Amino acid sequence: MQRAEALRDLSREHHEALVLARRSRTAASDPAGAQAQAAHLLERWAVQFEPHFVREENTLLSALAQAGQTAPVALAQEQHTTLRGLVQRLRSGDLQALAAWGEAMDAHVRFEERTLFPLAQAVLDPTVLTDVMNRTAHNPPSSSNPERQQP
């Protein structure tokens, strides 16, 4: 299935997530490599991935929940929570979380690409999907969640 225009930016960002996930799993077995990879991951998390999650939550997941798709939305939210928890562990210096983060991110991206995005394209009117996704493209959501505001 070809990706809807409204979801293409999110889908493109998944490529970096998969690369970082693979590198995180590989680096986890090398203490020096793990430290460098964890630092890189935390930087990219703040710049790329946390904003990506917030955008998904405030747009796509919200629209899918309103359309009655509660189970896949709950799974995506659960995956976001797990990934945020692993990032917190990495911030605390727990390099054991690096490989787990790589596995969790890989599974999350594959779920979104294979299940969530096709579902959104099937159940949401294309105009509604575009409107929902464009809303935060021009006005990024703010969050009262302190985890989401941390760099």
N, C-alpha and C positions, 0 to 999 in steps of 0.2 A: 504494500500500500504506500503510495506516495504521501509524504508528510505535508499536511496543510500548511500554507504560508504562515499562518498565525503561530504555529509551533516550531517553525524552522530555527529560530534563534536559540530556543531552549535545546532543541535537538543538536544543533552545532556545538553547543557548550558541553554536551555529553562526550564528545570526542576527547577533550582535554581531561575530563573526569576519568575516562577509561585508561588513558595513558598514565595519569597520576596513580590510579589504582594499581596498575601493573607494576609500575616502578616502586610503589610502596611495598607491595608483596615481596618483590625481589630484594629491595634494600633492607628489609627487616632482619635478614640473616647476617648482616655485616654491621657491627656496632658503629663504625665511622660513617658508613653509608646511611644507616638508619637515622643518625642524628641530623645529617644534612638533608635527607629526604623529609624528615619530620618538620624541619624548619621551613623548607620549601612548601610543603603541604599546608602548614599553618598560614603562610603568607597568601597562598592561592585561595585558601578557605575564606579568608577575610575579604579578599578582592573579588573573587569569582563565585565560589560555591554557596556561601551563606546568602548573598543577595539572590542567587538563582533559586534557592529553596524558598526564600521569603516571597519571591515573585510567583513561584508555582503555587504556594499555599494561598496567597491572596487573590489569585486569578483562577488558574486551571482547577485546582482542587476545590475551591469554593464553588465554582460553576458546576463541577461534577457532583458535588454533594447536593446542590440545589436540584440537580436533575435526578436525584435518587440513587446515585452510584456510591453508596456509603462504604461498601466493603473495599473496593479498590482505593478509595480515598483514605480509609483508615490504614490500609497497608502502606501506602505512600507516606502518610504522616508518621507511622511507626518507624519506617526506614529512616526518615529525616531525624527523628528523635535518637535513634541508634547511632547514626553518623555524628550527630552533635555531641553525644556522650563520648564517643571515641575521640573526637577532637578535644574535648575537655581533658580526657586522659593524656593525650599528647601534650597539651599545654602544661600539664602537671609533670611532664618529664617521663611518662610511662611509654617507653618505646615499644613495649609489647603490643600496644594498641595499633601500631603501624600496619602490620599484616592484616589484622582484623578490619581496619578501616578500608584497606584495599579490597578485601573480599566483600565487605558490605556495600561499598560504592559500586563495585562491578555488578553485584546483584541488583542494586537499586536502578542503575542506568538501564540494564537489560529489562527490568520490569517496566520502566517507563516507556522505553522504545517499543517493546513487544506487546505490551498490554494497555498501559494507561493512555498513551497518545492515540493508538488506534481506537480505543474506546471513546475518547473525547471527540475524535473525528466522526464516529458513528452516531453518538447520542446528542451532540451539541450542533445546533444550526451553525453553518459556516460563518454567517454574519455575526451571530452572537459570540462565537469563538474569537473571531477577529476583534470585535469590540472589547471583549473581556481582556484579551491579551494586550491590546493597545492602551487600555486604561492606565496600566502601570508603566508602560514603556515611556510615557511622557510625564507621569507623576509617580515616581517610585514610592512604594508603600513605606510608611514608618512603622516601627513596632515598639510596643512597650516591653517586650521581652528582652531583659538585659543580655541574655545569651546572643541574641541576634545583633546587638549593638556592639559587641566586643570585636576588636580587630583580630 
